[in-house]
């Protein structure tokens, strides 16, 4: 068990992390082990949230919130379900060619919401599968089965098929046989997808496919430095929940004398600067209240507290610069960004706790809130959802800030090391481990 420094600040963060971890205990199906997309009654499973859950169980063991045996049973149940569930072109299957549908029925595992066979969400799932396989390294039968299933599930994914006669990977496929037209090209959370697809023992893609992905990168200047642009926070955060990129850099980063970790720090600075400038005149914005990312909100024209009318975008990828901003913020940003700029995050967390005490739902931050809209308190509109992806990101990033534990696990995974090297990453731990 890991023991963080005991003071009021870290104790509060520990409580928030434990509550976020509790999401995966409360919202896992007892039969399949699948994790619900959100806390709303009847919500389907998100395979991405399930991948985060698989990565969070080891953190829970290390922190003493769940026994190793209980966590192993949960992981094994889920991996067995994933291995045995139906893989076919049939519209109600669970997946096809090793990929999984974005949303699945919690109890049956069948495709739901007519969702796509998702390449990025499968990558998030497989990142969790590999993380669990790396952690459960004991000699017992259960932990041996976890490792065997993790290896076979990852090896089964046909990453090359998802190229579909192109230089970059498709975003998905729909039955009975239609690939989505959109491609993963240009900086996005698909950084993780390409690393896993490059490192696979079977069906791996080639380095030129990663080069095609990075050729569309959008570089801007931020405070006189080259900055790889992505407006929404989650784009920067999702891959680095698993990938330790504090020094290792690929060719585009090396050519500009930076790395993805520092790039994320700049992205946080841009968000804070935008909140201080507050061009939309939204309530609450400032150096200590920021966080623009993908989240839900009302949709349509709404009257703000100050009497103005504002267009609200519903579910959207909010961000800055050059992104959507309608006054809706993600309160979990202060926790998920801790490894990159702890001072900014701790001051933001203190500000949120003092100014918006009603935000927490069972100790967890909701998906978003908009202080400019009318509501019961200063937080204004508050999303009724607690989102599995957000909770997983909070658990993992707090742990990476506190101890680097998740990064330590994933550095052991041969597929991740191989994928990073084949993508052209060099430096740091890649040279010593």
C-alpha positions in Angstrom: 0.0 0.0 0.0 1.3 3.5 -0.9 1.2 6.2 1.8 1.1 9.8 0.4 2.3 12.7 2.5 -0.4 13.4 5.1 -1.7 16.9 5.1 -5.1 18.5 4.5 -4.5 19.0 0.8 -3.3 15.5 0.0 -6.0 14.0 2.3 -8.7 15.7 0.2 -7.1 14.5 -3.0 -6.9 11.0 -1.6 -10.7 11.2 -0.8 -11.5 12.4 -4.3 -9.4 9.7 -5.8 -11.0 7.0 -3.7 -14.4 8.2 -4.6 -13.5 8.2 -8.3 -12.2 4.6 -7.9 -15.5 3.7 -6.2 -17.3 4.4 -9.5 -15.8 1.2 -10.9 -17.1 -0.8 -7.9 -20.6 0.7 -8.1 -21.0 0.6 -11.9 -19.5 -2.7 -13.0 -22.0 -5.4 -14.0 -21.7 -8.4 -11.7 -22.0 -10.9 -14.5 -20.0 -9.5 -17.4 -17.7 -7.1 -15.5 -18.4 -4.3 -18.0 -18.3 -0.7 -16.8 -21.1 1.7 -17.4 -20.5 4.7 -19.5 -22.2 7.0 -17.0 -24.0 6.9 -13.6 -27.4 7.4 -15.3 -29.8 4.5 -14.7 -29.8 2.1 -17.7 -26.6 3.5 -19.2 -24.8 1.0 -21.5 -21.2 0.0 -21.0 -18.5 2.1 -22.7 -15.6 -0.1 -23.7 -13.3 2.9 -23.1 -14.6 3.3 -19.5 -14.1 -0.4 -19.1 -10.4 0.0 -20.2 -10.0 2.8 -17.6 -11.6 0.5 -15.0 -9.1 -2.3 -15.7 -6.3 0.2 -15.2 -7.8 1.5 -12.0 -8.1 -1.8 -10.2 -4.4 -2.0 -9.6 -4.4 1.5 -8.1 -7.2 0.4 -5.8 -5.2 -2.6 -4.6 -2.1 -0.4 -4.0 -4.1 2.1 -2.0 -5.9 -0.6 0.1 -9.4 0.2 -1.3 -9.9 -3.4 -2.6 -8.0 -6.6 -1.9 -5.7 -8.0 -4.6 -7.8 -11.2 -4.7 -11.1 -9.3 -5.2 -9.5 -7.1 -7.9 -8.1 -10.2 -9.7 -11.5 -11.9 -9.7 -13.1 -8.8 -11.2 -10.5 -8.5 -13.9 -10.6 -12.2 -14.7 -14.4 -12.2 -15.0 -14.2 -9.3 -17.4 -11.4 -10.6 -19.5 -13.1 -14.0 -19.8 -16.3 -12.3 -21.0 -14.4 -10.3 -23.6 -12.6 -13.4 -24.8 -15.8 -15.5 -25.0 -18.3 -12.9 -26.3 -19.4 -13.0 -29.9 -17.0 -11.7 -32.5 -18.8 -11.5 -35.9 -20.3 -9.2 -38.6 -23.7 -9.7 -37.0 -25.2 -6.4 -35.8 -25.8 -7.6 -32.3 -22.4 -9.1 -31.7 -19.9 -7.7 -29.1 -17.2 -7.1 -31.6 -15.4 -8.1 -34.8 -11.8 -8.9 -35.7 -10.7 -8.3 -32.1 -12.3 -4.8 -32.0 -15.3 -4.0 -29.9 -18.3 -1.8 -30.3 -18.2 1.5 -28.6 -21.3 0.8 -26.4 -22.4 -2.6 -25.2 -25.4 -3.8 -23.2 -24.2 -4.1 -19.6 -25.7 -7.6 -19.0 -25.5 -9.3 -22.4 -22.5 -7.5 -24.0 -24.4 -7.0 -27.3 -23.9 -3.9 -29.4 -26.2 -1.1 -28.4 -27.2 2.4 -29.5 -26.3 1.3 -33.1 -22.7 2.2 -32.2 -19.7 1.8 -34.4 -16.9 -0.8 -34.0 -14.6 1.8 -32.5 -10.8 1.7 -33.1 -9.9 4.4 -30.5 -12.2 2.9 -27.9 -10.8 -0.5 -28.5 -7.4 1.0 -28.0 -8.4 2.4 -24.6 -9.8 -1.0 -23.7 -6.7 -2.8 -24.7 -4.5 -0.3 -22.8 -6.5 -1.3 -19.7 -6.2 -5.0 -20.6 -2.4 -4.7 -20.9 -2.1 -2.7 -17.7 -4.0 -5.3 -15.8 -1.9 -8.1 -17.3 1.3 -6.2 -16.2 0.1 -5.8 -12.7 -1.2 -9.3 -11.9 2.1 -11.1 -12.2 1.7 -13.6 -9.4 2.2 -17.3 -9.6 -1.4 -18.3 -8.8 -3.8 -19.7 -11.5 -6.1 -16.7 -11.5 -3.3 -14.2 -12.1 -1.7 -16.5 -14.7 -5.1 -16.6 -16.5 -5.3 -12.8 -16.5 -1.9 -12.6 -18.2 -2.8 -15.2 -20.8 -6.1 -13.6 -21.6 -4.6 -10.1 -21.8 -2.0 -11.4 -24.3 -4.5 -13.2 -26.4 -7.1 -10.4 -26.5 -4.4 -7.9 -27.6 -3.0 -10.2 -30.2 -6.4 -10.8 -31.7 -7.0 -7.2 -32.7 -6.6 -6.9 -36.4 -5.0 -3.4 -36.5 -4.0 -3.8 -40.2 -7.6 -4.4 -41.2 -8.6 -1.0 -39.8 -6.2 0.7 -42.3 -8.7 -0.3 -45.0 -6.4 0.4 -48.0 -5.2 3.7 -46.6 -2.2 5.2 -44.9 -4.0 6.0 -41.7 -6.5 4.2 -39.5 -10.2 4.5 -39.9 -12.2 5.7 -36.9 -14.5 2.7 -37.1 -16.7 0.3 -38.9 -20.5 -0.5 -39.0 -22.1 -3.8 -39.8 -22.6 -5.5 -42.1 -19.5 -4.0 -43.8 -19.1 -0.2 -44.0 -16.0 1.6 -42.8 -16.4 5.1 -41.5 -15.0 7.7 -43.8 -13.2 9.7 -41.1 -9.6 8.8 -40.4 -7.3 9.2 -37.5 -4.9 11.8 -39.0 -3.5 14.7 -37.1 -2.9 15.1 -33.4 -5.6 13.4 -31.3 -6.1 10.9 -28.6 -5.3 8.3 -31.3 -1.6 8.7 -30.4 -2.4 5.8 -28.1 -4.1 3.8 -30.8 -1.1 4.1 -33.1 1.4 3.1 -30.4 -0.7 -0.1 -29.6 -1.2 -0.9 -33.3 2.6 -0.6 -33.9 3.5 -2.7 -30.9 1.2 -5.6 -31.6 2.6 -9.2 -31.9 0.2 -9.9 -34.7 -1.6 -7.7 -37.3 0.7 -4.7 -36.5 0.7 -1.6 -38.7 4.0 -0.1 -40.0 6.0 3.0 -39.0 4.9 4.8 -42.2 1.3 4.7 -41.0 2.4 6.6 -37.8 4.3 9.1 -40.1 1.1 9.6 -42.0 -0.7 10.3 -38.8 1.8 12.9 -37.7 2.1 14.6 -41.1 -1.2 16.4 -40.4 -0.1 17.8 -37.1 -1.2 21.4 -36.5 1.7 23.4 -35.0 1.1 26.9 -33.6 3.2 29.3 -31.5 2.4 29.6 -27.8 4.4 32.2 -25.8 7.0 32.0 -28.6 7.4 28.2 -28.4 6.2 25.6 -30.9 3.0 24.0 -29.7 1.2 21.0 -31.1 -2.4 22.2 -31.1 -5.4 20.4 -29.8 -8.1 22.5 -28.2 -9.8 19.9 -25.9 -7.9 18.8 -22.8 -8.8 15.1 -23.1 -6.8 14.8 -26.3 -3.6 15.6 -24.4 -4.6 13.6 -21.3 -6.0 10.3 -22.5 -2.8 8.8 -24.1 -0.6 10.0 -21.3 -2.7 8.3 -18.6 -0.8 5.3 -19.8 2.2 6.5 -21.8 5.0 8.0 -19.8 6.1 10.8 -22.3 8.0 13.0 -19.8 11.2 12.7 -21.9 10.7 10.2 -24.8 9.9 12.1 -28.0 9.1 11.2 -31.6 10.6 12.9 -34.7 8.1 15.8 -34.9 8.7 16.6 -31.2 12.5 16.2 -31.4 12.7 18.5 -34.4 11.1 21.3 -32.3 13.0 20.6 -29.1 10.0 19.5 -27.0 8.0 16.5 -26.0 4.3 15.6 -25.4 4.5 16.1 -21.6 5.7 19.7 -22.0 3.2 20.2 -24.8 0.4 19.3 -22.4 1.8 21.7 -19.8 1.5 24.5 -22.5 -2.0 23.4 -23.3 -3.0 23.9 -19.7 -1.3 27.3 -19.7 -3.3 28.2 -22.8 -6.5 27.2 -21.1 -5.7 29.2 -18.0 -4.8 32.3 -20.2 -8.1 31.9 -22.1 -10.1 31.7 -18.8 -8.3 34.9 -17.5 -9.0 36.7 -20.8 -12.6 35.4 -20.8 -13.6 36.7 -24.2 -17.1 35.3 -23.8 -17.7 37.1 -20.5 -18.7 33.9 -18.7 -19.2 33.7 -15.0 -16.5 32.3 -12.8 -13.7 32.2 -15.4 -10.2 33.0 -14.2 -6.7 31.7 -13.4 -8.2 29.3 -10.9 -11.3 28.2 -12.8 -10.6 26.7 -16.2 -11.0 23.3 -18.0 -12.4 23.0 -21.5 -12.9 19.5 -22.8 -15.5 17.1 -24.2 -18.6 17.1 -22.1 -22.4 17.4 -22.1 -24.4 20.6 -21.7 -27.8 22.0 -22.6 -28.4 22.5 -26.3 -29.9 25.5 -28.1 -30.2 29.2 -27.1 -30.3 29.7 -23.4 -30.5 32.9 -21.3 -27.6 33.4 -19.0 -27.7 34.8 -15.5 -26.7 38.2 -16.8 -29.6 38.3 -19.2 -27.7 37.6 -22.4 -28.7 34.8 -24.7 -26.0 32.2 -25.5 -25.9 29.3 -27.9 -25.2 26.1 -26.0 -23.7 23.1 -27.9 -25.0 20.0 -26.1 -22.3 17.3 -26.1 -19.3 18.8 -27.8 -15.5 18.9 -27.7 -14.9 22.3 -26.0 -11.5 23.8 -26.0 -9.1 26.6 -26.7 -7.5 28.0 -28.8 -9.8 27.9 -31.8 -12.3 25.7 -30.1 -15.9 25.8 -28.8 -16.6 27.7 -25.6 -20.1 28.3 -24.3 -19.3 28.7 -20.6 -19.3 25.0 -19.8 -16.3 23.7 -17.8 -15.1 20.3 -16.7 -14.4 20.3 -12.9 -12.3 17.2 -13.0 -9.5 19.1 -15.0 -7.9 20.2 -11.7 -7.3 16.6 -10.8 -6.5 15.1 -14.2 -3.9 17.7 -15.0 -1.9 17.3 -11.7 1.2 15.6 -13.2 1.7 18.4 -15.6 1.1 21.6 -13.6 0.5 20.7 -9.9 0.6 24.3 -8.7 -2.1 25.5 -11.1 -4.2 22.4 -10.4 -4.0 22.6 -6.6 -5.0 26.3 -6.6 -7.9 25.4 -9.0 -9.0 22.6 -6.8 -9.0 24.8 -3.7 -11.0 27.4 -5.6 -13.6 24.9 -6.8 -14.0 23.4 -3.3 -14.5 26.9 -1.8 -16.6 28.5 -4.5 -18.7 25.5 -5.7 -19.2 23.2 -2.8 -22.3 21.6 -4.2 -20.6 20.1 -7.3 -19.6 16.7 -5.9 -22.0 13.8 -6.4 -21.2 11.1 -3.8 -17.7 12.6 -3.7 -17.2 12.6 -7.5 -17.1 15.5 -9.9 -19.8 15.5 -12.5 -19.1 15.6 -16.3 -19.5 19.3 -16.5 -21.0 22.5 -15.1 -21.9 26.0 -16.4 -21.8 28.8 -13.8 -23.2 31.3 -16.3 -26.6 29.4 -16.4 -29.2 29.6 -13.7 -29.1 26.9 -11.2 -29.6 26.0 -7.5 -26.2 27.4 -6.5 -23.2 29.2 -7.8 -22.3 26.3 -10.1 -25.3 27.0 -12.2 -26.2 24.1 -14.5 -24.6 20.9 -13.3 -24.5 17.7 -15.4 -26.5 15.0 -13.8 -24.0 12.4 -15.2 -20.9 11.2 -13.5 -18.8 9.9 -16.4 -16.7 6.7 -16.2 -14.0 8.1 -18.5 -13.6 11.1 -16.3 -13.4 9.0 -13.1 -10.8 6.7 -14.6 -8.7 9.6 -15.7 -8.8 11.1 -12.2 -7.8 7.9 -10.5 -4.9 7.3 -12.9 -3.6 10.9 -13.2 -3.6 11.4 -9.4 -1.6 8.2 -9.1 0.8 9.2 -11.8 1.3 12.6 -10.0 1.7 11.0 -6.6 3.9 8.0 -7.4 4.1 7.4 -11.1 2.6 4.0 -10.4 0.6 3.5 -13.6 3.5 4.7 -15.7 5.8 2.2 -13.9 3.4 -0.6 -14.9 3.0 0.4 -18.5 6.8 0.8 -19.0 7.0 -2.9 -18.3 4.7 -3.8 -21.2 6.8 -5.0 -24.2 4.0 -3.9 -26.6 4.1 -0.3 -25.4 7.9 -0.1 -25.5 7.9 -1.7 -29.0 5.1 0.5 -30.2 6.9 3.7 -29.1 10.2 2.6 -30.6 8.6 1.7 -33.9 6.9 5.1 -33.9 10.3 6.7 -33.6 10.3 7.7 -29.9 13.7 7.9 -28.3 15.1 9.2 -25.0 14.4 8.8 -21.3 13.3 5.5 -19.9 13.1 4.0 -23.4 16.9 4.0 -23.5 17.4 2.5 -20.0 14.6 -0.1 -19.6 
